[in-house]
């Protein structure tokens, strides 16, 4: 991951950040479907609509006829950084780094015969976004940055018999990376306090697969196992640097490559119909964040020189556990509820304001109303509690330090969708 010159004061190029997620890493469970109201419980085993393409394509084999689901959602929350007293990072507060972000999804499935089903899904399930105030105390580490992953997934499922079904989807993901960070010009001999700035922006395609199997040992019981492969996104763009001075001009238009690996995942889910009204759901999920690798290049400059090096994310694998229930109150009303825990992909010592991830607790609920036999409307809500997330970052050469904490961080998702059956 080379940068071909080393005269940039304390800049970190990143391969993370974008649409809010807050799973163990930055994988979204909320993609504009009723799964949001269950906190991902039973996702790989439910098979209750064409959005199963995202969680387990084998579930299409349980869907009769042609079915379409379209969903919209908004994600919002509070991610504000409080700087520790006595640190040498001057500037204002961060403000709320989480802007409201809209999202959406589209799924369609079609039953070809008693064995074969096909479908297509479009959704964004990977990313994170932060947008700090431009003059905040951590502006030399990050101002705003985003990484969005939009997935297009044509899929097919085959049902062997009443017990076994399999499915596979080919995933084409388009990743969009943007980053903007301030440049401290004072180590380069400038007497005014005006900051420089760099911008980095690129898009890239990556490819992978979703594979799943569902086993139904008896009516009303389904066990689902799903695997999503890694997706490599290779970004390459030239630095757009603004700021007077020959040292800054030298690194302007420098070609920089960043490689991001969307992690592989494994999900095991259970759906158990207890009686005519109640169903119990559960999921366990593993995400391979330890293979993510380096998040970018950091170049630190003082009056005595400059040095560049790759920055390892220091990520670790994460685990997700969720439990949920469905209650069929009437023929028209179905209620969902769920609770989940996600471990953190980064330890406190490795956490960065670029990627402020942590462990999280999630509570969720939602309701589906059947307008008729062929049309459903669902509204779901999820609350993700991140709590306090300490940060302590120091540039190795200049000693530029940022120390503080994200206090009582949280995010909410409000989702609405409709399903049509033909």
C-alpha positions as CSV (number, residue, x, y, z in Angstrom):
1,X,0.0,0.0,0.0
2,X,2.6,2.6,-1.0
3,X,2.4,6.3,-1.1
4,X,5.1,7.6,-3.4
5,X,6.2,10.7,-1.3
6,X,6.5,11.4,2.3
7,X,5.9,15.1,2.9
8,X,2.3,15.1,4.2
9,X,1.9,16.3,7.8
10,X,0.2,13.7,9.9
11,X,-2.5,12.4,7.4
12,X,-4.2,9.0,7.6
13,X,-5.7,7.6,4.5
14,X,-8.4,5.1,5.3
15,X,-10.2,2.2,3.8
16,X,-13.0,2.4,6.3
17,X,-15.9,4.6,7.0
18,X,-19.4,5.0,5.6
19,X,-23.0,4.2,6.0
20,X,-23.8,3.5,9.6
21,X,-23.8,-0.1,10.6
22,X,-22.6,-0.9,14.1
23,X,-22.6,-4.7,14.0
24,X,-19.5,-6.2,15.4
25,X,-17.7,-4.4,12.6
26,X,-19.5,-2.4,10.0
27,X,-21.8,-5.0,8.5
28,X,-25.5,-3.9,8.4
29,X,-28.4,-6.1,9.6
30,X,-30.7,-3.2,8.9
31,X,-31.2,-3.1,5.1
32,X,-34.8,-1.9,4.8
33,X,-36.5,-5.2,5.7
34,X,-38.6,-6.7,8.6
35,X,-35.3,-8.3,9.8
36,X,-34.6,-5.0,11.5
37,X,-37.5,-5.6,14.0
38,X,-36.0,-9.0,15.0
39,X,-32.4,-7.8,15.6
40,X,-31.3,-10.4,13.1
41,X,-32.7,-13.3,15.1
42,X,-33.5,-16.3,12.9
43,X,-32.3,-14.5,9.8
44,X,-30.9,-17.5,8.0
45,X,-33.9,-19.8,8.8
46,X,-37.0,-17.6,8.6
47,X,-37.6,-17.7,4.9
48,X,-40.7,-15.5,5.2
49,X,-40.1,-13.2,2.2
50,X,-37.7,-12.5,-0.7
51,X,-35.3,-10.5,1.5
52,X,-34.1,-14.0,2.5
53,X,-31.7,-13.5,-0.5
54,X,-29.6,-11.3,1.8
55,X,-29.5,-13.7,4.7
56,X,-29.8,-17.2,3.2
57,X,-30.8,-17.7,-0.5
58,X,-32.0,-21.2,0.3
59,X,-35.0,-19.6,1.8
60,X,-36.4,-18.8,-1.6
61,X,-37.5,-22.4,-1.9
62,X,-40.2,-21.7,0.7
63,X,-41.7,-18.8,-1.2
64,X,-44.6,-19.7,-3.6
65,X,-45.3,-17.8,-6.8
66,X,-43.6,-14.4,-7.4
67,X,-42.9,-12.1,-4.5
68,X,-41.4,-8.6,-4.3
69,X,-40.2,-6.6,-1.3
70,X,-39.2,-2.9,-1.5
71,X,-38.0,-1.1,1.6
72,X,-36.8,2.3,2.8
73,X,-35.1,3.3,6.0
74,X,-33.4,6.1,7.8
75,X,-30.4,5.7,10.2
76,X,-29.7,8.4,12.8
77,X,-28.0,8.6,16.2
78,X,-25.4,10.4,18.4
79,X,-21.7,9.9,18.1
80,X,-20.0,12.9,19.9
81,X,-16.4,13.0,21.0
82,X,-15.3,14.6,24.3
83,X,-11.6,15.5,24.4
84,X,-9.6,14.8,27.6
85,X,-8.3,17.9,29.4
86,X,-4.6,18.5,29.0
87,X,-4.1,16.9,25.6
88,X,-2.2,18.8,22.9
89,X,-5.0,18.7,20.4
90,X,-6.5,22.2,20.0
91,X,-9.8,22.8,18.4
92,X,-13.5,22.7,19.0
93,X,-15.7,19.7,19.9
94,X,-16.5,17.1,17.3
95,X,-20.2,17.7,17.1
96,X,-22.5,14.8,16.3
97,X,-20.5,12.8,13.7
98,X,-23.6,10.8,12.6
99,X,-25.7,12.5,10.0
100,X,-29.1,11.0,9.2
101,X,-28.6,8.6,6.3
102,X,-31.5,7.2,4.1
103,X,-31.3,3.7,2.6
104,X,-33.3,1.3,0.7
105,X,-33.5,-2.3,-0.7
106,X,-35.3,-4.3,-3.4
107,X,-35.8,-8.1,-3.6
108,X,-37.7,-10.3,-6.0
109,X,-38.1,-14.1,-6.0
110,X,-39.9,-16.4,-8.4
111,X,-40.8,-20.1,-8.1
112,X,-40.0,-21.9,-11.3
113,X,-41.4,-25.3,-10.2
114,X,-41.5,-27.6,-7.2
115,X,-37.7,-27.6,-6.9
116,X,-36.2,-24.5,-8.4
117,X,-36.6,-20.8,-7.5
118,X,-34.7,-17.7,-8.7
119,X,-34.4,-14.2,-7.4
120,X,-32.5,-10.9,-7.2
121,X,-31.5,-8.6,-4.4
122,X,-30.2,-5.1,-4.2
123,X,-29.1,-3.7,-0.8
124,X,-26.4,-2.0,1.1
125,X,-25.1,-4.0,4.0
126,X,-21.5,-2.8,4.5
127,X,-20.2,0.6,5.5
128,X,-19.8,3.4,8.0
129,X,-19.9,7.2,7.8
130,X,-18.5,9.9,10.1
131,X,-18.8,13.7,9.6
132,X,-17.0,15.7,12.2
133,X,-16.9,19.5,12.5
134,X,-14.1,20.8,10.2
135,X,-12.3,22.6,13.0
136,X,-12.6,20.0,15.7
137,X,-9.7,18.9,17.8
138,X,-9.2,15.6,15.9
139,X,-9.2,17.2,12.4
140,X,-5.7,16.0,11.7
141,X,-6.9,12.4,12.2
142,X,-10.2,12.7,10.3
143,X,-12.8,15.3,9.3
144,X,-15.3,13.3,7.3
145,X,-15.0,9.9,5.6
146,X,-17.3,7.3,4.1
147,X,-17.2,3.9,2.6
148,X,-20.4,2.5,1.1
149,X,-21.0,-1.0,-0.3
150,X,-23.9,-1.6,-2.6
151,X,-24.6,-5.3,-3.4
152,X,-26.3,-6.7,-6.4
153,X,-27.1,-10.4,-5.9
154,X,-28.8,-12.7,-8.5
155,X,-29.6,-15.9,-6.7
156,X,-31.0,-19.5,-7.2
157,X,-32.4,-22.0,-4.8
158,X,-33.1,-25.8,-5.1
159,X,-35.4,-27.8,-2.8
160,X,-34.5,-31.5,-2.7
161,X,-37.4,-32.5,-0.5
162,X,-39.5,-31.4,2.5
163,X,-36.4,-31.4,4.7
164,X,-33.5,-30.0,2.6
165,X,-33.0,-26.8,0.5
166,X,-29.9,-25.1,-0.8
167,X,-29.2,-21.7,-2.4
168,X,-26.4,-19.6,-3.8
169,X,-26.2,-16.0,-4.9
170,X,-23.4,-14.3,-6.8
171,X,-22.6,-10.9,-5.2
172,X,-21.3,-7.9,-7.1
173,X,-20.5,-5.1,-4.7
174,X,-19.7,-1.6,-5.7
175,X,-17.7,0.2,-3.1
176,X,-17.5,4.0,-2.8
177,X,-14.7,5.5,-0.7
178,X,-14.4,9.2,0.3
179,X,-12.0,10.8,2.8
180,X,-11.2,14.3,3.9
181,X,-8.6,15.3,6.5
182,X,-7.0,18.5,7.6
183,X,-3.2,19.1,7.3
184,X,-1.3,20.8,10.1
185,X,1.2,23.1,8.3
186,X,3.0,24.5,11.3
187,X,5.7,21.7,11.4
188,X,6.6,22.7,7.8
189,X,7.5,26.3,8.9
190,X,4.3,28.1,8.2
191,X,3.6,30.8,10.8
192,X,-0.1,31.2,10.2
193,X,-2.5,28.6,11.6
194,X,-4.4,28.0,8.4
195,X,-4.8,24.3,7.8
196,X,-4.2,22.5,4.6
197,X,-6.4,19.6,3.5
198,X,-6.4,16.5,1.5
199,X,-9.2,14.6,-0.2
200,X,-9.3,11.1,-1.5
201,X,-12.2,9.6,-3.5
202,X,-12.6,6.4,-5.6
203,X,-15.0,3.6,-6.5
204,X,-14.3,-0.1,-7.1
205,X,-16.1,-3.3,-7.9
206,X,-15.6,-6.5,-5.9
207,X,-17.2,-10.0,-6.2
208,X,-18.2,-12.8,-3.9
209,X,-21.0,-15.2,-3.1
210,X,-23.8,-16.0,-0.7
211,X,-24.3,-19.7,0.0
212,X,-26.9,-21.3,2.3
213,X,-28.7,-24.4,3.4
214,X,-31.9,-24.9,5.3
215,X,-32.9,-28.2,7.1
216,X,-36.4,-28.7,8.3
217,X,-36.4,-31.9,10.6
218,X,-40.2,-31.5,11.2
219,X,-43.0,-29.1,10.3
220,X,-42.5,-25.7,12.0
221,X,-38.8,-26.2,12.6
222,X,-36.1,-24.8,10.4
223,X,-32.4,-24.6,10.9
224,X,-30.4,-22.4,8.5
225,X,-26.7,-22.1,7.9
226,X,-25.4,-19.4,5.6
227,X,-22.0,-18.3,4.4
228,X,-21.0,-15.0,2.7
229,X,-17.5,-14.9,1.1
230,X,-15.1,-12.1,1.4
231,X,-15.2,-9.3,-1.2
232,X,-12.0,-7.4,-2.1
233,X,-12.4,-3.7,-2.9
234,X,-9.2,-2.2,-4.4
235,X,-9.2,1.6,-4.4
236,X,-6.7,3.8,-6.3
237,X,-6.8,7.5,-6.6
238,X,-4.6,10.6,-6.6
239,X,-4.4,12.8,-3.6
240,X,-6.1,16.2,-4.0
241,X,-4.1,18.4,-1.6
242,X,-4.9,22.0,-0.8
243,X,-2.5,24.4,1.0
244,X,0.2,26.9,0.0
245,X,3.8,25.8,0.0
246,X,6.1,23.6,-2.1
247,X,6.1,20.7,0.4
248,X,2.3,20.4,0.0
249,X,2.5,20.8,-3.7
250,X,4.9,18.0,-4.0
251,X,2.5,15.4,-2.6
252,X,-0.5,16.8,-4.5
253,X,-1.7,14.3,-7.2
254,X,0.2,11.5,-5.6
255,X,-1.1,8.1,-6.7
256,X,-2.3,6.1,-3.6
257,X,-3.7,2.5,-3.5
258,X,-5.9,1.2,-0.7
259,X,-7.1,-2.4,-0.4
260,X,-10.2,-3.2,1.6
261,X,-11.5,-6.7,2.4
262,X,-15.2,-7.0,3.3
263,X,-15.1,-9.9,5.7
264,X,-16.5,-13.4,5.2
265,X,-19.3,-14.4,7.6
266,X,-21.0,-17.5,8.9
267,X,-24.5,-17.5,10.4
268,X,-26.4,-20.3,12.1
269,X,-30.1,-19.6,12.7
270,X,-33.2,-21.4,14.2
271,X,-36.9,-20.8,13.5
272,X,-39.3,-22.7,15.8
273,X,-43.0,-22.4,15.5
274,X,-44.3,-23.1,19.1
275,X,-48.1,-22.9,18.3
276,X,-50.5,-21.1,16.0
277,X,-49.5,-17.7,17.5
278,X,-45.9,-17.9,18.8
279,X,-42.6,-18.5,17.1
280,X,-39.1,-18.5,18.6
281,X,-36.0,-17.3,16.6
282,X,-32.3,-17.3,17.3
283,X,-29.0,-16.6,15.5
284,X,-25.3,-16.9,16.0
285,X,-23.0,-15.1,13.6
286,X,-19.2,-14.9,13.1
287,X,-17.4,-12.1,11.1
288,X,-13.8,-12.5,9.9
289,X,-12.6,-8.9,10.7
290,X,-9.1,-10.1,11.6
291,X,-8.4,-10.4,7.9
292,X,-9.3,-6.8,7.1
293,X,-5.6,-5.8,7.3
294,X,-4.3,-2.2,6.9
295,X,-6.7,0.8,7.0
296,X,-4.4,3.2,5.2
297,X,-1.2,5.1,5.1
298,X,-0.1,7.6,7.7
299,X,2.5,10.3,6.9
300,X,3.8,12.3,9.9
301,X,5.9,15.4,9.4
302,X,8.0,17.6,11.6
303,X,10.6,20.3,11.0
304,X,13.2,17.5,10.8
305,X,11.6,15.4,8.1
306,X,8.8,13.0,7.3
307,X,8.0,9.3,7.5
308,X,5.3,7.2,6.0
309,X,4.1,3.8,7.0
310,X,1.1,1.5,6.6
311,X,-1.4,1.5,9.4
312,X,-2.7,-1.9,10.5
313,X,-6.4,-1.8,11.6
314,X,-5.7,-4.2,14.5
315,X,-9.1,-5.7,14.0
316,X,-10.3,-9.0,15.5
317,X,-13.1,-11.4,14.7
318,X,-16.5,-10.6,16.0
319,X,-19.5,-12.6,17.3
320,X,-23.2,-11.9,17.2
321,X,-25.9,-13.5,19.3
322,X,-29.6,-12.7,18.9
323,X,-32.9,-14.0,20.3
324,X,-36.3,-13.0,19.0
325,X,-40.0,-13.9,18.9
326,X,-43.0,-13.5,16.6
327,X,-46.6,-13.2,17.8
328,X,-49.5,-13.6,15.4
329,X,-52.0,-11.4,17.3
330,X,-54.7,-11.7,14.6
331,X,-54.9,-12.9,11.0
332,X,-53.7,-9.4,9.9
333,X,-51.2,-8.4,12.7
334,X,-47.8,-10.1,13.2
335,X,-45.5,-8.6,15.9
336,X,-41.7,-9.0,16.0
337,X,-39.3,-8.4,18.8
338,X,-35.6,-9.1,19.2
339,X,-32.5,-8.5,21.3
340,X,-28.9,-9.0,20.2
341,X,-25.3,-8.5,21.3
342,X,-22.3,-7.9,19.1
343,X,-18.7,-8.0,20.2
344,X,-16.3,-5.3,19.2
345,X,-13.9,-5.6,16.2
346,X,-11.4,-3.4,17.9
347,X,-9.9,-3.1,21.4
348,X,-9.9,0.1,23.3
349,X,-6.2,0.6,22.6
350,X,-6.7,0.3,18.8
351,X,-9.9,2.4,18.5
352,X,-9.6,5.3,16.1
353,X,-11.8,8.4,15.5
354,X,-11.7,7.2,11.8
355,X,-13.4,4.0,12.7
356,X,-15.1,4.4,16.1
357,X,-16.5,0.9,16.5
358,X,-17.2,-1.0,19.7
359,X,-19.4,-3.7,21.2
360,X,-23.1,-3.1,21.0
361,X,-26.4,-4.1,22.4
362,X,-29.5,-4.0,20.1
363,X,-33.2,-4.0,21.0
364,X,-35.8,-4.1,18.2
365,X,-39.4,-4.5,17.4
366,X,-41.8,-4.2,14.5
367,X,-45.2,-5.1,13.1
368,X,-46.5,-6.5,9.9
369,X,-50.0,-5.7,8.7
370,X,-51.7,-7.8,6.0
371,X,-53.7,-5.5,3.7
372,X,-55.0,-8.7,2.0
373,X,-53.7,-12.1,1.1
374,X,-51.2,-10.7,-1.4
375,X,-49.9,-7.5,0.2
376,X,-48.1,-6.8,3.5
377,X,-46.9,-3.6,5.1
378,X,-44.1,-3.7,7.8
379,X,-42.7,-1.0,10.0
380,X,-39.7,-1.8,12.2
381,X,-37.5,0.0,14.7
382,X,-34.1,-0.9,16.2
383,X,-32.0,0.8,18.9
384,X,-28.2,0.1,19.0
385,X,-26.5,1.1,22.2
386,X,-22.7,1.5,21.9
387,X,-22.1,3.3,25.2
388,X,-18.7,4.8,26.0
389,X,-15.8,4.2,23.6
390,X,-12.4,5.6,24.7
391,X,-9.9,6.7,22.1
392,X,-6.1,7.5,22.6
393,X,-4.2,8.2,19.3
394,X,-0.7,9.6,19.0
395,X,1.4,10.4,15.9
396,X,4.7,8.7,16.3
397,X,7.0,11.5,15.0
398,X,5.2,14.8,15.8
399,X,3.6,13.4,19.0
400,X,0.3,14.9,17.9
401,X,-2.2,13.4,20.3
402,X,-5.9,12.9,20.5
403,X,-7.3,11.5,23.7
404,X,-10.9,11.4,24.8
405,X,-14.1,9.4,24.6
406,X,-17.3,8.9,22.6
407,X,-19.9,9.3,25.4
408,X,-23.2,7.3,25.4
409,X,-23.1,6.6,21.7
410,X,-26.2,5.2,20.1
411,X,-27.9,4.7,16.7
412,X,-31.4,4.0,15.7
413,X,-33.0,2.6,12.5
414,X,-36.5,3.2,11.3
415,X,-37.6,0.9,8.5
416,X,-40.7,0.6,6.3
417,X,-41.3,-1.9,3.6
418,X,-44.0,-3.6,1.5
419,X,-44.3,-7.1,0.1
420,X,-46.4,-8.1,-2.9
421,X,-47.2,-11.6,-4.0
422,X,-48.4,-12.7,-7.4
